[in-house]
Amino acid sequence: MKARIFSNRQLIGTTDLQVEDESMGGLSGNFVPTEYYFDNIQKAVWEFWATNKPDYKKWNGLRLNTQLENGLFLFPEGGYTIDDIRELPNETKRINLAGVDSKIIKDYFQTKPPRPFVEEPWNELQIEQKIAFEDELRKELGTNTDSIFSFISKPKKHELSDIEISAFCHDQRSDDVLLEIRKTNFSKRFALVHLTWTGKKEKEGYPITTYYTDFDDFKYSKMYPDKVEWED
């Protein structure tokens, strides 16, 4: 399936992803870079491959995102690599994703035609929206700053505070955002969050969050009932 690759808000390339290793959730495809990639990202890729101990903090700081042509953003547990080595400039560049959810692979890569992604009033995200939703959530969770008062009052952490997140889709009627989430020994894979857009840490219990076992659980519990209400 055709896909676009972003670093933060910038398009850095395109690819046609194929299932490489179903058991490991592996996807890969030839990577066609943009000028932004050559000007701003390629050096970081070269540095990644030039050492036996890559700086993963710096690598993760690239904030890579892959969006399928149907609007769905992938959330690979094993992350990304881009095959682009300085000493082999003429080799075809490739991108690799590891640990993509098996249900995502089945529904959108192995089902022909792929299953529908979202139904109104739920919408797919643009990359600018995805980054904005994730940044705002981190502010409301208080995970983007350290405050001296946190050592004094020791407020209870929101459950999402130590969970990896990736914005998935949103309700066009409100500030409700569905997140794909990941945490060891946590059975839920999706969380619906109502953002307040205060731009700062919220009080205990906020933002309000509802968890779902998987995307199908969300669709049957929330999306499809919303669709019926929207069409009435």
Residue frames relative to the residue before (quaternion, step in Angstrom):
aa qw qx qy qz dx dy dz
M 1.0000 0.0000 0.0000 0.0000 0.00 0.00 0.00
K 0.4919 -0.6652 0.4742 0.3010 3.56 -0.98 0.85
A 0.0060 0.8044 -0.5915 0.0552 3.55 -1.04 0.81
R 0.3046 -0.7178 0.5956 0.1930 3.51 -1.31 0.47
I 0.2469 -0.7681 0.5788 0.1185 3.56 -1.05 0.83
F 0.1005 -0.8038 0.5861 0.0164 3.55 -0.87 1.01
S 0.1492 -0.7002 0.6803 0.1570 3.51 -1.37 0.41
N 0.7701 -0.0786 -0.0345 0.6321 3.55 -0.34 1.30
R 0.8056 -0.2614 0.1828 0.4993 3.62 -0.69 -0.99
Q 0.6245 0.5914 -0.3190 0.3981 3.58 1.26 -0.15
L 0.4266 -0.6726 0.5460 0.2598 3.56 -1.04 0.84
I 0.0873 -0.8262 0.5558 0.0285 3.60 -0.67 1.06
G 0.8209 -0.1266 0.0731 0.5520 3.60 1.19 -0.11
T 0.2967 -0.7199 0.5945 0.2006 3.53 -1.38 0.10
T 0.0410 -0.7950 0.6052 0.0044 3.55 -1.24 0.43
D 0.2767 -0.6904 0.6273 0.2307 3.54 -1.35 0.19
L 0.2026 -0.8405 0.4947 0.0879 3.56 -0.01 1.34
Q 0.0814 -0.7631 0.6405 0.0281 3.51 -1.15 0.83
V 0.5315 -0.5989 0.4822 0.3553 3.56 -1.22 0.48
E 0.2008 -0.8021 0.5576 0.0729 3.56 -0.62 1.20
D 0.7889 -0.0334 0.0745 0.6090 3.58 0.95 -0.92
E 0.2857 -0.8071 0.4911 0.1604 3.57 -0.06 1.29
S 0.6616 0.5347 -0.3166 0.4197 3.59 0.93 -0.86
M 0.7456 0.3588 -0.1979 0.5256 3.60 1.13 -0.64
G 0.4694 -0.6835 0.4420 0.3421 3.59 1.26 0.07
G 0.3764 0.7645 -0.4488 0.2691 3.56 1.12 0.68
L 0.0302 -0.7683 0.6393 -0.0056 3.55 -0.95 0.98
S 0.0629 0.7977 -0.5987 0.0367 3.57 -1.10 0.60
G 0.0850 0.7907 -0.6040 0.0518 3.53 -1.29 0.33
N 0.6119 -0.5201 0.4289 0.4136 3.56 -1.25 0.32
F 0.2724 -0.7814 0.5517 0.1046 3.53 -0.95 1.00
V 0.1230 -0.7894 0.6002 0.0369 3.57 -0.71 1.14
P 0.2498 -0.8320 0.4775 0.1317 3.59 -0.14 1.28
T 0.3904 -0.6533 0.5913 0.2668 3.53 -1.37 0.38
E 0.6719 -0.4632 0.3674 0.4461 3.57 -1.28 0.09
Y 0.5923 0.5689 -0.3687 0.4354 3.59 1.08 -0.66
Y 0.6126 0.5447 -0.3479 0.4550 3.59 1.03 -0.75
F 0.6922 0.4775 -0.2910 0.4563 3.59 0.77 -0.99
D 0.7168 0.4680 -0.2579 0.4480 3.59 0.96 -0.84
N 0.8437 0.2415 -0.0651 0.4750 3.60 0.96 -0.81
I 0.7732 0.3722 -0.1813 0.4803 3.60 1.09 -0.55
Q 0.5930 0.6328 -0.3736 0.3292 3.58 0.97 -0.82
K 0.6315 0.5416 -0.3420 0.4370 3.60 0.94 -0.80
A 0.6473 0.5097 -0.3187 0.4685 3.60 0.99 -0.81
V 0.6263 0.5213 -0.3335 0.4741 3.59 1.06 -0.70
W 0.6425 0.5147 -0.3212 0.4681 3.61 0.93 -0.85
E 0.6637 0.5032 -0.3063 0.4609 3.58 0.92 -0.91
F 0.6014 0.5704 -0.3523 0.4345 3.59 1.07 -0.73
W 0.7472 0.4057 -0.2171 0.4795 3.59 0.91 -0.93
A 0.6191 0.6007 -0.3322 0.3815 3.59 1.23 -0.38
T 0.7558 0.3201 -0.1894 0.5389 3.61 1.24 -0.10
N 0.4891 -0.6511 0.4959 0.3015 3.55 -1.23 0.51
K 0.7348 0.3005 -0.1940 0.5763 3.57 1.33 -0.22
P 0.1451 -0.8313 0.5319 0.0704 3.58 0.32 1.25
D 0.4382 -0.6596 0.5455 0.2746 3.53 -1.20 0.65
Y 0.1921 -0.8328 0.5087 0.1035 3.58 0.05 1.29
K 0.5725 0.5724 -0.3906 0.4383 3.60 1.11 -0.48
K 0.6664 0.4754 -0.2905 0.4954 3.56 0.98 -0.86
W 0.6443 0.5287 -0.3188 0.4514 3.57 0.97 -0.88
N 0.6824 0.4750 -0.2864 0.4760 3.59 0.89 -0.90
G 0.5770 0.5990 -0.3612 0.4216 3.55 1.23 -0.48
L 0.5373 0.6059 -0.4061 0.4234 3.58 1.25 -0.26
R 0.2030 -0.8281 0.4977 0.1591 3.55 1.31 -0.44
L 0.0697 0.8338 -0.5385 0.0994 3.55 0.72 1.13
N 0.0083 -0.7795 0.6259 -0.0231 3.54 -1.08 0.84
T 0.1609 -0.7695 0.6120 0.0862 3.55 -1.08 0.80
Q 0.0840 -0.7986 0.5958 0.0139 3.56 -0.79 1.08
L 0.3686 -0.7273 0.5409 0.2062 3.56 -0.75 1.09
E 0.6659 -0.5343 0.3450 0.3899 3.57 -1.22 0.45
N 0.6512 0.4947 -0.3271 0.4736 3.61 1.20 -0.33
G 0.6388 -0.5611 0.3082 0.4268 3.59 1.30 0.09
L 0.5524 0.6331 -0.3889 0.3779 3.60 1.23 -0.29
F 0.2653 -0.7431 0.5948 0.1537 3.57 -0.98 0.93
L 0.3539 -0.7333 0.5451 0.1997 3.57 -0.89 0.96
F 0.1716 -0.7732 0.6068 0.0680 3.56 -1.23 0.62
P 0.0356 -0.8585 0.5115 0.0060 3.60 0.49 1.18
E 0.4423 -0.7237 0.4691 0.2461 3.56 -0.65 1.14
G 0.7334 0.4168 -0.2331 0.4838 3.57 1.03 -0.76
G 0.5367 -0.6736 0.3789 0.3386 3.56 1.28 0.10
Y 0.5815 -0.5951 0.4683 0.2971 3.49 -1.43 -0.36
T 0.0262 0.7215 -0.6856 -0.0930 3.48 -1.39 0.31
I 0.1862 -0.7475 0.6266 0.1182 3.54 -1.22 0.63
D 0.3055 -0.7581 0.5521 0.1647 3.57 -0.69 1.11
D 0.3495 0.6839 -0.5532 0.3225 3.55 -0.17 1.36
I 0.0267 0.8273 -0.5552 0.0811 3.58 -0.05 1.31
R 0.5687 -0.6495 0.3910 0.3192 3.54 -0.81 1.08
E 0.7081 0.4806 -0.2651 0.4442 3.59 0.95 -0.91
L 0.7379 0.3288 -0.2070 0.5518 3.61 1.25 -0.21
P 0.0091 -0.8716 0.4901 0.0032 3.59 0.71 1.08
N 0.7034 0.4772 -0.2751 0.4493 3.61 1.12 -0.53
E 0.5012 0.6477 -0.4324 0.3772 3.58 1.27 -0.07
T 0.5466 -0.6067 0.4638 0.3436 3.56 -1.11 0.70
K 0.3679 -0.7298 0.5342 0.2160 3.55 -0.84 0.97
R 0.0696 -0.7950 0.6024 0.0169 3.56 -1.05 0.81
I 0.2250 -0.7412 0.6129 0.1560 3.54 -1.24 0.50
N 0.1328 -0.7966 0.5892 0.0244 3.55 -1.02 0.89
L 0.0935 -0.7678 0.6328 0.0378 3.55 -1.02 0.90
A 0.1180 -0.8043 0.5810 0.0392 3.58 -0.90 0.92
G 0.8214 0.2666 -0.1904 0.4669 3.55 -1.09 0.74
V 0.2790 0.7355 -0.5595 0.2611 3.59 0.98 0.81
D 0.5839 -0.6155 0.3989 0.3480 3.58 -0.92 0.92
S 0.5288 -0.6725 0.4262 0.2942 3.58 -0.86 1.02
K 0.6285 0.5374 -0.3362 0.4507 3.59 1.08 -0.69
I 0.6207 0.5280 -0.3319 0.4751 3.57 1.08 -0.72
I 0.6504 0.5120 -0.3142 0.4649 3.57 0.95 -0.87
K 0.6693 0.5055 -0.3035 0.4520 3.58 0.90 -0.91
D 0.7390 0.4546 -0.2413 0.4349 3.59 0.79 -1.04
Y 0.8228 0.2834 -0.1126 0.4795 3.58 0.95 -0.82
F 0.7327 0.3601 -0.2460 0.5225 3.61 1.22 -0.15
Q 0.7849 0.3344 -0.1656 0.4947 3.58 1.00 -0.78
T 0.6353 0.4748 -0.3341 0.5093 3.61 1.27 -0.11
K 0.0959 -0.8130 0.5743 0.0080 3.58 -0.74 1.09
P 0.4720 -0.3563 -0.7742 0.2256 1.53 -1.07 2.25
P 0.6666 -0.5019 0.3455 0.4294 3.61 -1.19 0.37
R 0.5763 -0.5795 0.4418 0.3699 3.57 -1.15 0.57
P 0.5804 -0.5577 0.4390 0.3993 3.61 -1.12 0.52
F 0.4379 -0.7075 0.4936 0.2530 3.54 -1.08 0.74
V 0.8144 -0.0915 0.0926 0.5655 3.62 0.38 -1.17
E 0.2551 -0.7333 0.6114 0.1534 3.53 -1.31 0.46
E 0.5406 -0.6154 0.4558 0.3484 3.58 -1.03 0.75
P 0.5376 -0.1053 -0.8341 -0.0643 1.55 -2.17 1.29
W 0.4824 0.6449 -0.4553 0.3796 3.61 1.23 0.29
N 0.1498 -0.8078 0.5691 0.0325 3.55 -0.96 0.96
E 0.5059 -0.5805 0.5303 0.3547 3.54 -1.28 0.44
L 0.4729 -0.6871 0.4885 0.2561 3.56 -1.26 0.42
Q 0.3381 -0.6354 0.6386 0.2722 3.49 -1.36 0.38
I 0.6509 -0.5432 0.3385 0.4082 3.60 -1.10 0.58
E 0.6272 0.5371 -0.3483 0.4437 3.63 1.01 -0.73
Q 0.6495 0.5017 -0.3150 0.4765 3.57 1.03 -0.78
K 0.6367 0.5484 -0.3327 0.4280 3.58 0.91 -0.91
I 0.6821 0.4758 -0.2856 0.4762 3.56 0.84 -0.98
A 0.6587 0.5184 -0.3124 0.4469 3.60 0.94 -0.88
F 0.6530 0.5058 -0.3189 0.4648 3.61 0.94 -0.84
E 0.6792 0.4903 -0.2997 0.4565 3.60 0.86 -0.91
D 0.6524 0.5125 -0.3154 0.4607 3.58 0.98 -0.84
E 0.6645 0.5023 -0.3080 0.4597 3.58 0.93 -0.87
L 0.6329 0.5290 -0.3373 0.4537 3.58 0.98 -0.82
R 0.6541 0.5079 -0.3256 0.4562 3.60 0.91 -0.82
K 0.6211 0.5249 -0.3422 0.4708 3.59 1.07 -0.68
E 0.6995 0.4748 -0.2748 0.4580 3.56 0.88 -0.94
L 0.6564 0.4773 -0.3027 0.4997 3.57 1.20 -0.52
G 0.3924 -0.7304 0.4661 0.3086 3.57 1.24 -0.46
T 0.4614 0.7002 -0.4369 0.3254 3.57 1.18 0.46
N 0.6429 0.5303 -0.3304 0.4432 3.60 1.24 -0.07
T 0.7650 0.2571 -0.1632 0.5675 3.60 1.28 -0.11
D 0.2778 -0.7131 0.6135 0.1947 3.53 -1.30 0.41
S 0.1021 -0.8079 0.5797 0.0288 3.56 -0.73 1.04
I 0.5338 -0.6244 0.4639 0.3316 3.58 -1.04 0.77
F 0.6320 0.5610 -0.3344 0.4173 3.57 1.10 -0.66
S 0.5700 0.5966 -0.3931 0.4057 3.58 1.15 -0.43
F 0.6506 0.5009 -0.3222 0.4712 3.59 1.13 -0.55
I 0.6481 0.5147 -0.3114 0.4670 3.57 1.21 -0.50
S 0.7975 0.3237 -0.1571 0.4843 3.56 0.74 -1.11
K 0.1590 -0.8267 0.5167 0.1558 3.58 1.23 -0.54
P 0.0175 0.8333 -0.5514 0.0360 3.58 0.64 1.12
K 0.5576 -0.5968 0.4602 0.3479 3.54 -1.19 0.59
K 0.4127 -0.7226 0.5003 0.2392 3.56 -0.84 0.97
H 0.4929 -0.6045 0.5369 0.3216 3.50 -1.21 0.61
E 0.5917 -0.6152 0.3836 0.3526 3.58 -0.98 0.81
L 0.6539 0.5230 -0.3171 0.4453 3.60 1.09 -0.61
S 0.4724 0.7264 -0.4212 0.2678 3.59 1.22 -0.37
D 0.7943 0.2324 -0.1336 0.5452 3.60 1.00 -0.72
I 0.5176 0.5945 -0.4285 0.4416 3.56 1.13 0.74
E 0.4308 -0.6716 0.5319 0.2835 3.60 -0.98 0.80
I 0.1136 -0.8226 0.5570 0.0090 3.56 -0.91 0.95
S 0.0083 0.7547 -0.6555 -0.0262 3.52 -1.32 0.46
A 0.4023 -0.7197 0.5083 0.2486 3.60 -0.59 1.12
F 0.2438 -0.8262 0.5054 0.0504 3.55 -0.83 1.09
C 0.7421 -0.2319 0.1738 0.6044 3.60 0.91 -0.95
H 0.2119 -0.7979 0.5508 0.1227 3.60 -1.20 0.20
D 0.4900 -0.6350 0.5233 0.2878 3.52 -1.33 0.49
Q 0.3817 -0.7613 0.4770 0.2171 3.58 -0.51 1.17
R 0.6250 0.5585 -0.3367 0.4291 3.62 1.22 -0.32
S 0.8101 0.1678 -0.0261 0.5611 3.59 1.16 -0.50
D 0.5795 -0.5570 0.4472 0.3924 3.55 -1.27 -0.38
D 0.3478 0.7302 -0.5043 0.3025 3.59 1.12 0.65
V 0.0538 -0.7957 0.6028 -0.0244 3.54 -0.84 1.07
L 0.2639 -0.7356 0.5995 0.1728 3.56 -0.97 0.87
L 0.1446 -0.7932 0.5904 0.0376 3.54 -0.90 1.05
E 0.3067 -0.6531 0.6443 0.2536 3.51 -1.18 0.59
I 0.0910 -0.8282 0.5530 0.0009 3.59 -0.76 1.00
R 0.0834 -0.8017 0.5916 0.0187 3.54 -1.21 0.52
K 0.2179 0.7349 -0.6191 0.1707 3.52 -0.90 1.06
T 0.5466 -0.6276 0.4455 0.3299 3.57 -0.95 0.87
N 0.8525 0.0940 -0.1185 0.5004 3.55 -0.98 1.00
F 0.5470 0.5465 -0.4291 0.4670 3.59 1.16 0.60
S 0.3603 -0.8062 0.4324 0.1824 3.57 -0.44 1.24
K 0.6495 0.5188 -0.3288 0.4483 3.60 1.11 -0.50
R 0.2402 -0.7992 0.5406 0.1066 3.58 -0.99 0.87
F 0.7711 0.2360 -0.1518 0.5715 3.60 1.26 -0.20
A 0.0905 -0.7821 0.6155 0.0350 3.54 -1.19 0.68
L 0.2389 -0.7471 0.6064 0.1305 3.54 -0.97 0.92
V 0.0574 -0.8224 0.5649 -0.0366 3.56 -0.61 1.19
H 0.2327 -0.7387 0.6151 0.1476 3.55 -1.05 0.83
L 0.2353 -0.7950 0.5477 0.1122 3.57 -0.32 1.26
T 0.3324 -0.7489 0.5420 0.1867 3.56 -1.13 0.69
W 0.2758 -0.7986 0.4859 0.2239 3.59 1.29 -0.40
T 0.2906 0.7454 -0.5362 0.2691 3.54 0.93 0.96
G 0.3706 -0.7503 0.4721 0.2771 3.57 1.21 -0.46
K 0.7407 0.3077 -0.2091 0.5594 3.59 1.23 0.30
K 0.6995 -0.4652 0.3266 0.4332 3.55 -1.31 0.22
E 0.3534 -0.7469 0.5323 0.1843 3.53 -0.90 1.02
K 0.6083 -0.5419 0.4294 0.3898 3.55 -1.29 0.30
E 0.7151 -0.4672 0.3047 0.4213 3.55 -1.26 0.41
G 0.7674 0.3320 -0.2699 0.4775 3.55 -0.95 0.95
Y 0.7178 0.3644 -0.2292 0.5471 3.57 1.30 -0.20
P 0.5123 -0.1500 -0.8455 -0.0123 1.56 -2.20 1.18
I 0.5776 -0.5931 0.4406 0.3471 3.57 -1.17 0.69
T 0.0487 -0.8267 0.5583 -0.0498 3.56 -0.78 1.08
T 0.0908 -0.7586 0.6435 0.0466 3.55 -1.10 0.84
Y 0.2582 -0.7974 0.5318 0.1212 3.59 -0.83 0.98
Y 0.1330 -0.7740 0.6166 0.0545 3.53 -1.23 0.68
T 0.5775 -0.6204 0.4106 0.3361 3.55 -1.05 0.80
D 0.7712 -0.1401 0.1215 0.6090 3.57 0.95 -0.91
F 0.7309 -0.4253 0.2829 0.4527 3.58 -1.28 0.00
D 0.6091 0.5448 -0.3562 0.4531 3.61 1.05 -0.66
D 0.6102 0.5466 -0.3397 0.4620 3.58 1.02 -0.80
F 0.6644 0.4922 -0.2964 0.4780 3.58 0.94 -0.90
K 0.6670 0.5215 -0.3208 0.4246 3.60 0.83 -0.93
Y 0.7332 0.4244 -0.2482 0.4698 3.59 0.83 -0.96
S 0.6953 0.4716 -0.2749 0.4675 3.58 1.10 -0.65
K 0.8278 0.2181 -0.0535 0.5140 3.56 1.02 -0.82
M 0.7338 0.4626 -0.2760 0.4139 3.60 0.58 -1.11
Y 0.7059 0.4668 -0.2817 0.4521 3.59 0.79 -0.96
P 0.6346 0.4931 -0.3446 0.4852 3.64 0.96 -0.68
D 0.6257 0.5260 -0.3355 0.4683 3.60 1.05 -0.73
K 0.6277 0.5429 -0.3308 0.4494 3.58 1.02 -0.80
V 0.6445 0.5160 -0.3176 0.4665 3.59 0.95 -0.89
E 0.6656 0.5002 -0.2951 0.4687 3.57 0.92 -0.93
W 0.6457 0.5411 -0.3054 0.4439 3.57 1.00 -0.90
E 0.7285 0.4482 -0.2341 0.4622 3.59 0.97 -0.88
D 0.5707 0.5974 -0.3868 0.4097 3.61 1.22 -0.33
